[in-house]
Amino acid sequence: MSQYRTLLPHVEEIALAVGEKLLALYEPDNRPTDRTQIFDAMRRNENAVSSLRGELQSIRPQATWLPDELESAPLPEGEWWVVDPVEGNINHVHGTGEWCVTITLVAGGEPVLAVVRAPIGDNTYTAIAGEGAHLGSKTLHVAQKHDLADSLALTGQAEHGQTGTHQAIARSIGAMLGQSLLIRATVPSTFPLLAVASGHADVFWQYQPTLPGVAAGVLLATEAGGIASRIDGTPWASGSSDILVSNPTLASHTSNILTRI
């Protein structure tokens, strides 16, 4: 993995610079009044960091930029840049702090390098396959709880208009209520996955995840000692229609509950 260790500082530098551009546009007191204002601000943010693609391709030209049509599909062989330059854009434009820059390199269908830059809080999360997960210089570890009743369980919201998926989310939350100490539904997916990787939360599941939404968090959580699977316990891969991330014990307990709904 030495090639990825050499690459990591360059990706961190790019993520930091992109985060600074977004921070300059961030207004904690911003309160958009309608969808027009929301979407205009989101497009402004995306346009402000449009150079990210070229910067990443210049440091790893053999890696292909992930197109939109493959975000929820199995990835072909090769290396892929899987990126969300404004993960949590909706939060950014509403003046809340859960937004970040996520950059993941996927090789052979597996995340092998990830950088998450969260300017609010000045946090940079990094992981290389086989070399652990880190927040700055601190090594991350998933929580070691064994009883689901003691757990903080998190899930993510589906894209707007996915009615069937919304129903599945509602059923899953209903099934987990009373099983876990706390259930929380939030966006974007990266932040609950960071919480699991850091041991601040214990379980994350989601229906219809996109690869840019989960790739970085999956690598961080698994390198911190967790496992990533489908909800039914079978292996997770790009294109999977659902995902479950936790420590092995709680993943098994959660799978048993959610596969019965």
N, C-alpha and C positions, 0 to 999 in steps of 0.2 A: 504493500500500500504506500510505498515511499513516494510514488508519483503524485498521489493525492495529498500527501503531507506537504509536498513542495507547492502544490496548487493552492492549498488552503489560505495562506496569507494574502494571495492576490484576490481571492474571492471575498475574503473579509474586508479588504480595502475597498472593493467595489460596493459591497453591501453598506459599508459605513458611509460612503459618499452619497449613495442613493438615499439613505436614511436622513442625511443632513438636508438634502433637497426637499424631502417631504416634511421635515420638521420646520423648515422655513415657511411652508404653506399651512402649517397646523395652527388652528385658532381654537383654544379651549372654550371660548365663549361663543363659538359658532352654533347657530340654531337654524338650520334650513327650514323653510315653511312649506315646501311642497316637493314633489318628485322632480320637477324641472330644475330647481336649485340643487337638489341632491345629485342628480345625474350630471349636471354641468360641472359641479365641483369634483365629482369622481373622474370625469374625463380630463379635467385640468390636471389632477394628480397624475394620472396615467401618462399624459403628454409630457409632464415635467421630467419623467424618468425613462423616456423612450430610448435613451442612449444605452440603457442597460444591456440590451440584446447584443449590440455590437461590441461592447466592452467584454462581455463574457466569451463571445465567439473569438475574440482576438487572443484570449489567453488559453483557449482550448478549441482550436478550429475543427478538430475531428469530431466534436460533439455537436449534435443536431439540436436546433431549437424546437421544443415541443409545440406542435400546432394545436389549435383549439380542438380539432376533431379527434385528437388522441388523448385528451385530458381524462376521459372516462373509458378508455379502451385499453386492451393489452398492448404493451409496447413492443415494437419490433426489436431485433437485436441491435447492438451498437450503444453508443453513449448519447445521452440526451440531457440538455439543460431543461430542468423543470423549475419554473420560476413564477412567483407571484410578486411583482415589484411593489404592490400596495395591498398586501394581505390585510383584510379588515378595513378596506377603503370606506365602507359605510360608517365605521366607527370614527375614522379620521375626520370625515366631513361633518359629523355630529359633535365634534369636540371631545370625544372620549379617547382614552389612551390605548386601547387594545388594537393596535395596528403595527405592522412590521414589514420588513423586507425578507422574503424567503427565497433562498437559492439552493437548489439540490442538483447534484450530478447523479444521474442514474446510469448504470452500466450493467448489461446482461439482465435487464429487468429489475434490478435491485438498487435502491439508493446507496451510494458509496461515499458521498460527501455532502454535508449540509451546513449552511450558515443561515442563522436567523438573527436579524438585527432589529431590535426593538428600541427606537430612540427614546421613547418615554420610559424612564428608568435607566437609560444608558446601559442596556443589556445586549450582549452578543453571545449567542449560543452556537456551538460548533460540534460537529461529529464527523468522524471518518470511520468507515466500516472496519471493525476489528480493533479500534483504538480508543473506544470509550466516547462518552458525551460530556461536554463541558459548558459551563457558564463562566466566561472569562477563563481564569485558571482553576476554577473549582470543578472537580469531577462530580457528575450527577449520578444519582441512584434512585430507582423507583422505590416506592414505599413497600414495606414488607408486611402489610396487614394480611391476615388470613380469613377474617370474618367479614363477609359482605355487609353485615349490619353496622360495621364500624367505618364503612367506606364513604368517600366523597366520589360520586359518579357523575360524569359529564357527558353530554351528547351535543351534536351539532344540528343546525337547521338545514333543511334541503333548499335547493334553489327555488325561487318564486315560481309558482305554477305547477310544481310537482305534487299534485293533489294526492296521488296514491302514496307517495313517500311521506307526506305530511301525516297521513293516517297511520302509517307504520311507526313514525316517531311518537305520535300520541299514544299508541298502544304500548310501545316500549317504555315510555315514561310511566304510564300507569302500572305496568308490570313491575318496574323497579321501585316505585314508591312503596315505602314500608319495608323494602328489602335492604336499601342503603340508608345511611344516616342522612345524606343530602343528595338531591338530584338537581342538576343545573343544565339548562340548555343555553348555548351561547354560540356566537360566531365572532371571528373566523375559527376554523378547526385547529389552526396552529397553536393557539393559546391553551386550550385544554390539553393538547398533546404535550406542550411544554410543562404544564402542571403535573402531568403524569410522570414525565421524564425526571422532573425535579423532586418528586415525592410529595408535592403539595396537594395532589389529588390522586385517586387510586384507579379509576376505570374511565375509559372513553370508548363510546361506540357511535357509529354514524351510518346512516343509509345514504346510498348514492354519493359517495365522496368523489371529489375530483383529485387527480394526482397532484396538481400544484397545491391543493389545500392540505394534503396529508403527508406528502413525501418527506419533507424535512422533519416533521414531528415524529414520523415512524422511525426514521434512523436515530434520532435523538433518544426516543423512548426505548428502542431495542438495545442501543449501545449503553443505556443506563440500566440494563438488566431486565427490561420488560419483554413481552412478546406481542407480536401483531398477527392477528388471524382474521378470518371471516367470523361473523357472529356464530356460525354453527361449529366453529373450531377448526375448520379446514384452513389450509394456508392462504394468507392474503397475498395478492399480487396486483399489479396495475390492471385496471379494468374490473376489479372485483366490485360487486354491487353493494357491499357493506364492509365494515371494518370494526374490529374490537381490539383495544390495546390496554394492557394491564400487566400486573405480575402474573405468573402462571396459575396460582391458586385462585385469585379473584377472577381471572379470565374464564376459568372453567365454571365457576359458580354463576357468573353473569351469562355465559353461553347457555347454561342449563335453563335459566329463566327466560331469556329472550327467544330461544328456539321453540318455546311452548306457546307463544302468543299467536 
